[in-house]
């Protein structure tokens, strides 16, 4: 049961990563007017959305459910961002569920607070601290139909060495400490120390290469993770369970033609843990994007990667994504993507699944800050995780 649940949840995580390409649209819409208070610009806003989820997991397990969100938010930024950038955000949202079966409650609040700064932006040495806190009440997963309190905290700082516009070299070092705390599931709660380094060299017009290093130490508050050997659970539990994912990646980006850009990446990922399980592989990505105009673009991307789910399950995946982004007449925004991939949970038998996903988003911006949106998400999985998932979302948002 738990093995099946973990596969289904993992498929959702991979699909979310696949869909994230939509957010890379080049087009943008004008900023809302805001309220000027000294050197700050304040943007209050309201958000309303409704979603409907239809899932067919097996012949005997079909269900439909949904949610309604009603929320308010307050965003601020500096009026003059030449030397210092400081963004703050406060959001409160109530999410009401229906069709959750035996769930303990039918709704709950979501609270998000964040602040981020970029200091000495016009200097060679810059510093960028950031902190955030999220409180989320959501179903734990699509099988259990049960709410789970999530407290997500993060604080960190990035240091930049950037000699100025047109410089051939730049360097970023970063450290952050984050935690995901689940009061009802302390065995899942964990803290993560993350160290990053990004070195970039610029050469020729619009061309650069970079070296990205990411190292993490993930420690669980309660060590109740059952070990897996030979694809089966051993019945033994790890003590002081900690995982150590690390990846090193080289990227080359630039222009092939005036409207055709590329991004090529090659790297190595390795992950070990205190349960004596270690996995590694070479990772790569290749992306081409053609911009018909400044606001209309088409891209295709291939990824071979290695990642972790719940920090202690490792999976390898291949994925191909085709996407289209456009902003029409400065008001109508459309984002489309379709992808195929497969993943394999390491250390487990018969854990390979094929994944197909499609997304279609459309937003109409009446005036800056006021938009109406409709989204459709399709998830189709075969293999060790077999299900079909359709989700529809309607949203209305206004920000002054």
BELTA-V407831 format. One record per residue. N is the residue number from 1. RES is the residue in one small letter. PHI is phi in whole degrees, 0 to 359 (999 if undefined). PSI is psi in degrees with one decimal (999 if undefined). Layout:
n = <N	N>
res = <RES	RES>
phi = <PHI	PHI>
psi = <PSI	PSI>
This chain:
n = <1	2	3	4	5	6	7	8	9	10	11	12	13	14	15	16	17	18	19	20	21	22	23	24	25	26	27	28	29	30	31	32	33	34	35	36	37	38	39	40	41	42	43	44	45	46	47	48	49	50	51	52	53	54	55	56	57	58	59	60	61	62	63	64	65	66	67	68	69	70	71	72	73	74	75	76	77	78	79	80	81	82	83	84	85	86	87	88	89	90	91	92	93	94	95	96	97	98	99	100	101	102	103	104	105	106	107	108	109	110	111	112	113	114	115	116	117	118	119	120	121	122	123	124	125	126	127	128	129	130	131	132	133	134	135	136	137	138	139	140	141	142	143	144	145	146	147	148	149	150	151	152	153	154	155	156	157	158	159	160	161	162	163	164	165	166	167	168	169	170	171	172	173	174	175	176	177	178	179	180	181	182	183	184	185	186	187	188	189	190	191	192	193	194	195	196	197	198	199	200	201	202	203	204	205	206	207	208	209	210	211	212	213	214	215	216	217	218	219	220	221	222	223	224	225	226	227	228	229	230	231	232	233	234	235	236	237	238	239	240	241	242	243	244	245	246	247	248	249	250	251	252	253	254	255	256	257	258	259	260	261	262	263	264	265	266	267	268	269	270	271	272	273	274	275	276	277	278	279	280	281	282	283	284	285	286	287	288	289	290	291	292	293	294	295	296	297	298	299	300	301	302	303	304	305	306	307	308	309	310	311	312	313	314	315	316	317	318	319	320	321	322	323	324	325	326	327	328	329	330	331	332	333	334	335	336	337	338	339	340	341	342	343	344	345	346	347	348	349	350	351	352	353	354	355	356	357	358	359	360	361	362	363	364	365	366	367	368	369	370	371	372	373	374	375	376	377	378	379	380	381	382	383	384	385	386	387	388	389	390	391	392	393	394	395	396	397	398	399	400>
res = <x	x	x	x	x	x	x	x	x	x	x	x	x	x	x	x	x	x	x	x	x	x	x	x	x	x	x	x	x	x	x	x	x	x	x	x	x	x	x	x	x	x	x	x	x	x	x	x	x	x	x	x	x	x	x	x	x	x	x	x	x	x	x	x	x	x	x	x	x	x	x	x	x	x	x	x	x	x	x	x	x	x	x	x	x	x	x	x	x	x	x	x	x	x	x	x	x	x	x	x	x	x	x	x	x	x	x	x	x	x	x	x	x	x	x	x	x	x	x	x	x	x	x	x	x	x	x	x	x	x	x	x	x	x	x	x	x	x	x	x	x	x	x	x	x	x	x	x	x	x	x	x	x	x	x	x	x	x	x	x	x	x	x	x	x	x	x	x	x	x	x	x	x	x	x	x	x	x	x	x	x	x	x	x	x	x	x	x	x	x	x	x	x	x	x	x	x	x	x	x	x	x	x	x	x	x	x	x	x	x	x	x	x	x	x	x	x	x	x	x	x	x	x	x	x	x	x	x	x	x	x	x	x	x	x	x	x	x	x	x	x	x	x	x	x	x	x	x	x	x	x	x	x	x	x	x	x	x	x	x	x	x	x	x	x	x	x	x	x	x	x	x	x	x	x	x	x	x	x	x	x	x	x	x	x	x	x	x	x	x	x	x	x	x	x	x	x	x	x	x	x	x	x	x	x	x	x	x	x	x	x	x	x	x	x	x	x	x	x	x	x	x	x	x	x	x	x	x	x	x	x	x	x	x	x	x	x	x	x	x	x	x	x	x	x	x	x	x	x	x	x	x	x	x	x	x	x	x	x	x	x	x	x	x	x	x	x	x	x	x	x	x	x	x	x	x	x	x	x	x	x	x	x	x	x	x	x	x	x	x	x	x	x	x	x	x	x	x	x	x>
phi = <999	294	295	293	300	296	292	295	297	297	300	297	296	295	295	299	295	296	290	295	296	302	292	270	303	284	290	211	245	297	285	295	298	78	247	273	228	67	267	251	245	250	239	279	199	231	222	225	210	221	231	230	241	245	228	239	273	218	299	265	222	246	206	232	208	194	207	232	250	228	211	230	213	219	244	226	208	284	291	253	250	295	253	219	242	216	247	228	215	226	224	234	219	257	250	255	260	216	75	268	66	270	300	291	227	250	185	186	273	239	234	226	228	211	215	210	230	225	257	60	296	264	254	291	252	242	223	225	277	204	209	205	217	237	237	229	245	218	301	296	197	286	266	285	51	225	286	214	284	238	245	246	236	204	212	196	209	246	244	241	242	222	298	131	300	82	291	280	223	211	218	229	241	219	217	212	243	228	215	243	244	238	304	271	217	293	290	266	292	205	243	230	263	230	244	227	216	229	250	233	242	255	211	59	295	61	229	208	229	216	238	245	239	225	231	227	236	249	242	267	290	240	265	232	266	284	279	240	220	63	82	232	290	271	86	264	241	284	254	51	295	218	243	227	281	218	216	232	220	251	233	231	232	174	246	272	227	298	244	250	248	221	215	241	225	217	201	222	236	219	216	227	211	287	267	68	257	227	223	204	188	278	243	202	210	219	222	239	225	243	258	294	222	296	246	228	214	231	222	227	218	237	225	238	213	221	214	234	240	58	68	240	252	253	221	245	213	239	209	240	227	241	222	221	232	206	237	259	55	64	228	258	250	233	228	230	205	219	215	224	196	215	226	218	285	283	84	233	276	52	242	268	228	261	233	234	221	216	221	221	239	222	228	243	263	295	220	306	98	238	217	243	226	221	228	227	232	244	233	228	231	229	111	293	240	242	195	234	225	239	227	240	225	246	217	223	223	226	225	273>
psi = <-53.8	-33.0	-40.9	-41.5	-43.6	-35.0	-41.4	-43.9	-38.9	-40.7	-40.0	-40.2	-43.8	-41.1	-37.8	-40.4	-39.4	-42.9	-18.0	-14.2	-26.3	-34.6	-6.7	14.1	138.9	-30.7	159.3	161.1	157.6	150.8	147.4	160.4	-50.4	172.2	122.0	125.4	96.0	-125.7	9.4	147.9	125.1	132.1	95.7	153.6	165.2	149.5	134.3	132.1	157.7	136.5	147.2	126.5	121.3	124.5	131.2	98.5	-48.5	176.2	-35.4	4.5	79.2	140.3	152.6	136.4	178.7	-171.6	157.9	128.7	133.8	121.5	165.7	153.6	162.4	116.6	141.8	151.3	165.4	145.6	-43.9	111.6	24.3	-47.2	-27.7	136.0	131.4	111.0	137.7	147.8	136.4	125.9	134.0	130.6	136.0	125.4	120.0	125.8	159.3	155.1	27.1	8.6	-116.8	19.3	147.8	-36.0	166.6	4.6	170.9	165.4	150.9	128.5	131.8	128.2	130.6	152.1	141.5	137.5	155.9	105.0	145.8	47.1	-25.8	10.3	167.4	-37.1	120.1	157.3	137.6	91.3	155.8	150.4	150.7	157.0	129.8	136.9	120.2	135.5	113.3	163.1	141.7	-45.4	176.8	-11.0	-45.1	-25.6	49.4	137.1	152.5	126.9	131.9	125.4	115.2	121.9	148.4	140.5	135.3	178.1	141.5	140.6	132.3	140.7	107.0	99.8	-9.8	174.6	132.8	2.5	148.3	-16.3	143.0	153.7	138.7	132.8	140.1	150.7	136.6	153.0	124.7	157.9	141.0	114.1	125.6	99.6	-29.6	-7.3	73.3	-19.8	-19.5	-19.9	139.8	161.7	144.1	124.6	129.9	127.6	131.6	153.2	131.1	114.6	127.4	136.1	128.7	128.6	148.9	162.2	128.1	28.5	137.3	158.4	152.3	155.0	119.5	123.5	130.4	120.9	135.1	151.6	113.4	116.3	132.7	141.5	-41.4	129.8	86.2	36.9	122.4	135.3	150.7	130.0	135.0	26.6	3.8	150.6	135.5	-17.1	-6.0	151.0	142.2	148.2	138.3	53.4	121.6	139.5	154.5	76.4	139.4	142.6	145.2	127.7	136.8	132.8	145.3	122.2	150.5	-165.6	131.5	-41.0	177.6	-27.1	-2.7	114.6	159.8	158.8	116.9	132.0	143.6	134.3	-172.4	132.8	138.6	139.1	132.5	167.2	174.4	-3.7	13.5	21.6	126.4	137.2	152.0	159.6	160.4	137.1	156.3	160.4	150.0	128.0	131.4	137.2	133.2	124.7	108.7	-43.1	-176.2	-24.9	6.1	122.2	153.9	136.7	155.3	139.8	141.4	137.1	134.3	117.4	173.5	126.7	179.9	146.1	129.3	22.6	-21.6	-1.0	126.8	140.1	151.7	141.3	155.5	141.4	138.2	132.3	136.0	128.2	156.1	129.7	137.7	147.6	113.1	130.9	25.6	12.4	-38.9	117.4	129.7	135.1	124.5	142.2	149.4	139.8	157.0	141.9	175.2	151.2	161.3	118.1	124.9	143.0	3.7	145.3	147.4	51.3	20.0	133.8	147.4	138.3	132.0	132.4	151.6	144.1	141.7	117.6	139.0	131.9	138.5	121.5	102.9	-53.1	164.6	122.4	-10.8	115.3	151.2	132.9	153.9	135.2	146.0	132.3	127.4	130.6	124.0	121.8	138.1	157.6	-135.7	-25.3	109.8	108.5	163.8	134.7	125.6	132.1	134.3	136.3	130.1	138.6	149.8	125.9	139.6	131.6	130.1	999>
